[in-house]
Amino acid sequence: MERGGRYFFRKRLAGQDLFLLYVRRGLNAADEILIDPLPWSSDHSVSVTFENVSRDGRFVFYGRREGGQDEITPRVLDIEAKTTLPDAFPKSQYFAIEPTPDNKAVYYSRVTPDGPRAFYHLMGTDTAKDPIIYGNSLGKEMILLPQLSEDGTYLVYLILYGSGSERTEIYVQNVKENGPVVAAVNDQKSLFYPTFAGDRLFILTNWKAPSGAFFRQVSHRRSANTGVKLFRPAMSTWNPSPRPAGS
């Protein structure tokens, strides 16, 4: 993953039992170890997961995993100060961790006893007090994946009906203005997978296209004169992207 001109990755050398987390501070820079989980356990059963990186490449979100458990304990590393921040997230199964562009907060989703929930965390505060912002109606079989736009304005919620899902739903929320959660698609038995590219949202779907097709929602800026704005995300307003020749 590239962030702020820095490259973050996991690597395991020959003879090593576990992956280590690295940063390369430039394309041709040397590899620098950020997290070495080898000392965490004598039998090397505790590993490190790579969850996300802040937009500016300063903060790394990683997890400590005990054995082969699904649950991890996420922490945040400041690679400039070379210290782990005091924000201690609870041990759980996490689906996504999304830091805001200003590094002041984090959106994340994890499993709770009642099902998956999306939370908001203000950095430097007690994670036990993080409010649930979405998902109170979701059952235990569901998977909830939030994704934040590059500028931090929109949060997209992807809902999967289990790990072998044949159906997904997408909802959009303007979190910068604390707006309502609006359905982009929630009434089709098809797969829809969103991804941001700049200020555009692209959706890959097999709806009426078994081999998959891109549908695009162009810039959420109100000055844009083509396509569909994210403040009106209904499926009826989607703009199909051109398909490659011969596809």
C-alpha positions as CSV (number, residue, x, y, z in Angstrom):
1,M,0.0,0.0,0.0
2,E,1.3,3.5,-0.9
3,R,0.5,6.4,1.3
4,G,2.3,9.8,1.3
5,G,5.1,8.5,-0.9
6,R,5.8,5.6,1.5
7,Y,5.2,1.9,0.8
8,F,3.8,-0.4,3.4
9,F,3.8,-4.2,3.2
10,R,4.3,-7.5,5.0
11,K,7.3,-9.7,4.2
12,R,8.6,-13.0,5.5
13,L,12.2,-14.0,4.8
14,A,13.4,-17.5,4.3
15,G,13.6,-19.3,7.7
16,Q,11.2,-16.9,9.4
17,D,8.0,-18.3,10.9
18,L,6.0,-15.1,10.7
19,F,5.5,-12.1,8.4
20,L,6.9,-8.7,9.6
21,L,5.4,-5.3,8.8
22,Y,7.7,-3.0,6.8
23,V,7.8,0.5,5.4
24,R,9.9,1.8,2.5
25,R,10.2,5.6,2.7
26,G,10.4,6.0,-1.1
27,L,10.4,3.8,-4.1
28,N,14.1,3.1,-4.0
29,A,14.6,3.4,-0.2
30,A,15.6,0.5,2.1
31,D,13.1,-1.7,3.8
32,E,12.5,-0.7,7.4
33,I,10.9,-3.0,10.0
34,L,7.9,-1.4,11.7
35,I,6.4,-4.3,13.6
36,D,8.3,-7.6,14.4
37,P,5.9,-10.1,16.0
38,L,8.6,-12.8,16.5
39,P,9.3,-11.7,20.1
40,W,5.5,-11.7,21.0
41,S,5.4,-15.4,21.7
42,S,8.0,-18.1,22.3
43,D,6.4,-20.5,19.9
44,H,5.7,-17.8,17.3
45,S,1.9,-18.4,17.4
46,V,1.1,-14.7,17.7
47,S,1.2,-12.8,14.4
48,V,0.7,-9.2,13.1
49,T,-2.0,-8.2,10.7
50,F,-1.9,-5.2,8.4
51,E,-5.2,-3.2,8.6
52,N,-4.6,0.2,7.1
53,V,-2.5,3.3,6.8
54,S,-3.4,7.0,7.3
55,R,-3.6,9.1,4.1
56,D,-0.4,10.9,4.9
57,G,1.5,7.7,5.7
58,R,2.3,8.6,9.3
59,F,0.0,6.2,11.2
60,V,-0.2,2.4,10.6
61,F,-3.1,0.4,11.9
62,Y,-2.1,-3.1,12.7
63,G,-3.5,-6.0,14.7
64,R,-2.2,-8.6,17.1
65,R,-3.6,-12.1,16.4
66,E,-3.4,-15.0,18.8
67,G,-2.9,-18.3,17.0
68,G,-5.4,-18.8,14.2
69,Q,-8.1,-16.8,15.8
70,D,-10.4,-14.5,13.7
71,E,-10.2,-11.9,16.4
72,I,-7.4,-9.3,16.5
73,T,-6.5,-6.5,18.9
74,P,-5.9,-3.4,16.7
75,R,-3.3,-0.7,17.6
76,V,-2.0,2.4,16.0
77,L,1.8,3.0,15.3
78,D,3.2,6.5,14.8
79,I,6.1,5.8,12.5
80,E,7.6,9.2,13.0
81,A,7.7,9.0,16.8
82,K,8.1,5.2,16.6
83,T,5.6,4.8,19.4
84,T,2.3,3.0,19.7
85,L,-0.6,5.3,20.5
86,P,-2.7,4.8,23.6
87,D,-5.9,4.1,21.6
88,A,-6.6,0.5,22.6
89,F,-9.3,-1.1,20.4
90,P,-11.1,-4.2,21.9
91,K,-10.2,-7.7,20.8
92,S,-12.8,-8.6,18.1
93,Q,-13.2,-9.7,14.5
94,Y,-12.8,-6.5,12.4
95,F,-14.0,-6.0,8.9
96,A,-12.5,-2.5,8.2
97,I,-10.6,0.3,9.8
98,E,-10.9,3.7,8.0
99,P,-8.9,6.7,9.3
100,T,-10.1,10.2,8.4
101,P,-7.8,12.3,6.2
102,D,-7.0,14.7,9.1
103,N,-6.0,11.7,11.4
104,K,-8.4,12.9,14.1
105,A,-10.8,10.0,13.9
106,V,-11.4,6.5,12.7
107,Y,-14.5,4.7,11.3
108,Y,-14.4,0.9,11.8
109,S,-16.7,-2.1,11.8
110,R,-16.4,-5.2,13.9
111,V,-18.4,-8.1,15.2
112,T,-20.5,-7.7,18.3
113,P,-22.7,-10.3,20.2
114,D,-25.7,-8.9,18.2
115,G,-24.0,-8.7,14.8
116,P,-21.7,-6.4,12.9
117,R,-21.7,-2.8,13.8
118,A,-19.9,0.4,12.5
119,F,-18.3,2.6,15.1
120,Y,-16.8,6.1,15.2
121,H,-13.7,6.7,17.3
122,L,-12.2,10.1,18.1
123,M,-8.4,9.6,18.4
124,G,-7.1,10.0,22.0
125,T,-10.4,9.0,23.6
126,D,-11.6,5.8,25.3
127,T,-12.6,3.2,22.6
128,A,-15.1,1.7,25.1
129,K,-17.2,4.8,24.6
130,D,-17.1,4.7,20.8
131,P,-20.7,5.2,19.5
132,I,-22.3,2.9,17.0
133,I,-23.1,4.8,13.8
134,Y,-24.6,2.1,11.7
135,G,-25.8,-1.5,11.6
136,N,-28.1,-1.9,14.6
137,S,-30.6,-3.9,12.4
138,L,-28.0,-6.3,11.0
139,G,-28.0,-9.9,12.1
140,K,-25.1,-12.1,13.1
141,E,-24.8,-13.7,9.7
142,M,-24.1,-10.4,8.0
143,I,-20.8,-8.7,7.1
144,L,-20.4,-4.9,7.2
145,L,-17.6,-3.2,5.3
146,P,-17.4,0.6,5.5
147,Q,-15.2,2.6,3.1
148,L,-14.4,6.3,3.4
149,S,-14.0,8.6,0.4
150,E,-10.5,10.1,-0.2
151,D,-11.6,13.5,1.1
152,G,-13.5,12.0,4.1
153,T,-16.9,13.3,3.0
154,Y,-18.7,10.1,2.3
155,L,-18.8,6.8,4.0
156,V,-20.1,3.8,2.0
157,Y,-21.5,0.8,3.8
158,L,-21.2,-2.5,1.9
159,I,-23.4,-5.3,3.4
160,L,-22.8,-8.9,2.5
161,Y,-25.3,-11.7,3.3
162,G,-22.7,-14.1,4.7
163,S,-19.3,-15.1,3.4
164,G,-20.8,-17.0,0.4
165,S,-23.1,-14.2,-0.4
166,E,-25.0,-14.0,-3.7
167,R,-26.4,-10.6,-2.7
168,T,-25.0,-7.4,-1.4
169,E,-26.4,-4.0,-0.5
170,I,-24.7,-0.5,-0.6
171,Y,-25.6,2.5,1.4
172,V,-24.1,6.0,1.4
173,Q,-23.8,8.6,4.1
174,N,-22.4,12.2,4.1
175,V,-20.5,11.9,7.4
176,K,-18.9,15.4,7.0
177,E,-22.4,16.9,7.3
178,N,-23.8,14.1,9.6
179,G,-26.3,13.3,6.9
180,P,-28.7,10.4,6.7
181,V,-27.8,6.9,5.4
182,V,-29.2,6.6,1.9
183,A,-29.6,3.4,-0.1
184,A,-27.7,3.1,-3.3
185,V,-29.0,-0.5,-3.9
186,N,-30.8,-2.8,-1.6
187,D,-33.4,-4.6,-3.6
188,Q,-31.6,-6.7,-6.1
189,K,-30.4,-10.3,-5.7
190,S,-27.0,-9.6,-7.3
191,L,-23.5,-8.7,-6.2
192,F,-22.4,-5.0,-5.9
193,Y,-18.9,-4.0,-4.8
194,P,-18.0,-0.3,-4.4
195,T,-14.6,1.3,-4.5
196,F,-13.5,5.0,-4.5
197,A,-11.1,6.5,-7.0
198,G,-10.5,10.1,-6.1
199,D,-14.0,11.6,-5.8
200,R,-15.7,9.0,-7.9
201,L,-17.4,5.8,-6.8
202,F,-17.1,2.8,-9.0
203,I,-19.3,-0.2,-8.5
204,L,-18.6,-3.7,-9.9
205,T,-21.7,-5.8,-10.3
206,N,-23.0,-8.9,-12.0
207,W,-26.5,-7.4,-12.2
208,K,-27.7,-8.1,-15.7
209,A,-24.1,-8.9,-16.5
210,P,-22.9,-12.4,-15.3
211,S,-19.3,-11.6,-16.2
212,G,-19.3,-8.4,-14.2
213,A,-19.6,-4.7,-15.3
214,F,-18.5,-1.4,-13.9
215,F,-21.1,1.3,-13.1
216,R,-19.8,4.7,-12.2
217,Q,-21.1,7.5,-10.0
218,V,-19.2,10.5,-11.0
219,S,-17.8,13.2,-8.7
220,H,-19.9,14.0,-5.6
221,R,-19.2,17.7,-6.2
222,R,-22.3,19.6,-7.2
223,S,-20.5,21.4,-10.0
224,A,-20.0,18.2,-11.9
225,N,-22.2,18.2,-15.0
226,T,-22.2,14.5,-15.9
227,G,-23.1,11.3,-14.2
228,V,-24.7,10.8,-10.8
229,K,-23.7,12.7,-7.6
230,L,-23.2,10.8,-4.4
231,F,-25.8,12.9,-2.7
232,R,-28.3,11.1,-5.0
233,P,-27.0,7.5,-5.0
234,A,-30.1,5.6,-6.1
235,M,-29.4,2.8,-8.6
236,S,-31.7,4.4,-11.2
237,T,-29.2,7.2,-11.7
238,W,-26.0,5.2,-12.1
239,N,-23.9,5.9,-15.2
240,P,-22.4,2.8,-16.9
241,S,-18.7,3.0,-17.6
242,P,-17.5,2.1,-21.2
243,R,-16.7,-1.6,-21.6
244,P,-13.4,-2.6,-23.2
245,A,-13.6,-3.6,-26.8
246,G,-14.3,-7.3,-27.3
247,S,-15.6,-7.8,-23.7
